[in-house]
C-alpha cells in the first residue's frame, strides 16, 4: 500500500504543478494580448494626431517636436523613394542604350563581313579574268612536235 500511496501523492503533485503551469500560461497570454492591444491603440492614437498635424491642426506644444520629427522621417522616405525611381530609370536607360549599341555593333560587323566577302569574291573574279587574259594560248599542231624530245615540263611552260 505504501507504494500506491506514494504513487497517488506523486500524481497529486504533478496535477498541482500542471494546473499552476496552465494558470501561469493563461496569465502570460492575457498579458501578451493586453500589451499587443495597447500597442495597437497607442499606434492608432499616434496616427490620428499625426494626420491631424499634417492636415494643419493645432497640437499640444509638448508633442509638436515628435510630430515634426515623424514628418521629417516621412519626407526623407519620400525623397529616398523618388531617388530610387530616378536611379531605376537611369539604369533602364543605360541598359537600353547598351542594348542598342550592341545591336548596332552586330549590324556593323555583319555589314563589314558581307562587304569583305563581296570584295573577296570580286577580287577572285578579277584575278580569274586577269589570268585568262594573260595566258596566251598558242596552238601547235601535234605533227610539228617531236615525240622523243618533249617533256612534261616543257608543255607546262
Secondary structure as UniProt FT lines:
FT   HELIX           2..54
FT   TURN            55..56
FT   HELIX           61..134
FT   HELIX           142..144
FT   TURN            147..149
FT   HELIX           152..156
//
